[in-house]
Structure formats: structure tokens, C-alpha cells
């Protein structure tokens, strides 16, 4: 990931790109209070309801980073941003040219920002103990299951499929698990490609290391998907 050291130096969000931001929560422990301070009262209450410290910290990091970055792109003060929600719970800001989505799993938060496009992003911690067979049989197409079963690392392949499916459903504006089984992700020559297209939707794998799977999906072709590290960004003044 690239590092940008100042919120005032954010690169221009062009029409042909999506900016990906990664937040490694353990690396920003000393900034969680500052992120918590920009949250709305509802977001603070939602974070407080988590029983585990790690879940509460991820919630604060995700929503706080979203506010900081949206503010950086638009100039709206972070604490004054008003989020609206679709019928299925997807957040957006009314009448804004900046579209976004976010996901968190394990120690990572991933955020995606684009210009006048539908976006879905997902990150999944790869769990070797997951019951992938029963889940895949319910939500995956036969060709997808075959690729997983023939993989050298079936759990890892499963989560790479799952990240693409989640990202697609979120890009479409839904959060319903039941829809994961209604489609298959792009497959090329019997394999899962780094980049694929399905009925006008573009699927991109995101590099997330060996312990995570991540993907972004959008409804307009992409030329650039730069990735940035939120941990190196200075935004407190």
C-alpha cells in the first residue's frame, strides 16, 4: 500500500478509478479516541454495544476512518457528515458525488471510494477451520465448488470467492446473505481471475496478504485501483 502523509494531499478521485484504503486496527490504537470523537452519537452507541474489545475497536476504526476520508475528499467536516441508509442498510450521503463502501474482518478495515459509481468492497479473514463444504453447497454454483475442491488450499479459495460474492451483493445495494447463491462470480478457463466482468459488473481482487481475502466490485470499468495505508495519514490538526 502507498502512504499519504497528510489529509490535505489526497489524490484526485478520478472517474476511472477507485481508491482503496486499508486500516490495520492494531497500528492505530493510539488514535482510536480521536476517531471515536468524530462519530455520531448513534455510531458511538453502536460501538459500545460490542462486548469484545477487538470488535468495538474495529467499529470505531471503520466508521471513524470513513468520516475522515470522506471529509478529505469532499471538504465536509468529519463530524458533520450525515449518512443515509438504503432499505437494505447500505450507507450513502445524499447528493454527493463520492460513493463508498467499507468492510472489516479480523485486524483489518478496508474502505473503497469512487466517483459516481456503485461500489461494494469486502475483506475476509481466512479461517482454516471454517465449514466451507456446507456453506459452499448452499451459496455457491457447481463450477465454483469444483474450483474450491480442486484448489491446493480450499479454505483460502473459498474465502476469495466469498469476498467477491459479498462485494457484488453490496455493490448492488443489498446486505442479504440469501442473494449470495443467486449468481456466480466471473470464472476464466476454470479459474478465479484477478479481474473479471459479469453482466456489466467488474470484479477486482485486492491484495490482502496470505491471511485475508479481499475484493471490490463496481458497475463501471476501472483503469486504476490504488491502495493507501490509513495508518500513515495525518489528519488531526
Buried (B, 14 or more C-beta within 10 A) or exposed (E): BEEBEEBEEBEEBEEEBBBBBBBBBEBBEEBBEBBBEBBBEEBBEBBEEBEEEEEBBBBBBBBBBBBBBBBBBBEBEBEEBEBEEEEEEBEBBEEBEBBBBBBBBBBBBBBBBBBEBBBBBBBBBBBEEBEBEEEBEEBBBEEBBEBBEEBEEBBBBBBBBBBBBBBBBBBBBBBEEEBBBEBBBBBEEEEBBEEBEBEEBBBBBBEBEEEBBBBBBBBBEBEEBEBBBBBEBEBEE
